Amino acid sequence: MNRLTLLSLASLVAPLALAAQQPIAPHDSVRGAIRAVDLHTRTLEVTTGVGYALRVVRLQVPASVPITDRKAGQGEPIKLGELKPGDVIRVSFGGRATGFVAYAIERVGRMEAGVEPSP
């Protein structure tokens, strides 16, 4: 009887333990301009929004995250250090207990300095 109880408990706990080890699938994406890049902590701050409704999304960037540049041709890989404030990026990310974590980053362009929108 004791063995049956242990097997039942193990069959319930094992799938939960395996699921906890799996990375969380991307659940969101953001397109915006890089506000800050911190190479020491491997984080990005991205400003996004519409009109006056702006928000800043802070993302952790693990070393394994693919970072590509659309303009370099065929999505050539680049390093985190090549991203600069003002670059326009698209990021897929997911939430973890430690905050938002990037899963893929694509640089799609750069904001032009001194260009003002027309009224």
N, C-alpha and C positions, 0 to 999 in steps of 0.2 A: 504494500500500500504506500509506503514511504517513497519507494522508487517511482511509482506512478505519479505521485504528487510532484516530485522533482522534475520528471520529464514534461509534465504539463506546464509547470512554471517556466522551464527552459524554452518550450515551444512558444510561449507567449512573449518572453523577454528577448529572445534572439532576434526576431524581426525588428523590434524597436531599437536594439543596439546597432544593428546594421544600418538602419535608416538614419540614425544619428550621425554615422560616420560619412554618409554620402553628402557631397556638396549640395547646397540648395540651388535649384534651377533658377536662372535669371527670371525675375518677375516684373522687371520694369526696364525702361530705357529712357535716356535723357539726351537731348541735343542742346548744346549751349556753348558758351565761350569759357575758356579756362580763366579762372580768376587767380589761382595760385597753384604752384607745383612745389611740393616738398620732397626732395629726393631722399633725405635722411629717414623720414617716416613713411615714404612711399605713399603719399596721399595727393589727391587732386581736389581742388574746389572748382566747381562748375556753376556758372551763373546761367540760369535758364528762366523762361517765362514768356508771357505775352503782355505787351504794353507796359503798364506800371506794376503788374503783378509778377514781380521777380522773386526768385528764391535761389539760394545757394545750396548745392548738394555736395557734401564732402564724401569722398570715396577712397577707400583703401585700395591699393593696386599691388596685388601679389606679384612676385617676380615671374610667375608662369603665365600671366595675362598677355594675350597677343595684342600688340599695339601696331596698327598699320596706318599708312598714309595713302589716301586715295589719289592724290596728285602725283605721287612718285611713280605711279603706274602699276596696275594690277595689285594694288594693296600691299605694297612693299613693307616689310616689317621695319619698325623703328624702335628706338629705346625711349624709356620714360623721360630721360634727360633732354630729348629733342623736342618735347612738348613745351610750349612757352605760353605765358599769359597772352590772351587775345586769339589763340588758336581755337577754331570751332571744331568741336568733336561730337561724336555720337558714342554713347557708352551703354552697354547692357550690364545690369547689375542686379544683385540680390541683397536681401537683408540678413544679417546674422546678429548674434548677441553683441558683437563688438562694433556694429554699425554697418553701413553699406559697403559692399565689396564688389569691385568691378570684375566682369568676366570677359569682356572684349571692348577694346577702344579703337575707334577709327577717326583719324584727323581728316576732316572734310574740307577745310579751308582756313582762312585767316580773316579776322576783322580788319577792315581798312581804317587806318588812323585819319582823322580829320574829315571824314565823310559824315555829313549831318543829314538826317532824314528830311524830306520835304514836307511842309505842313499840309 
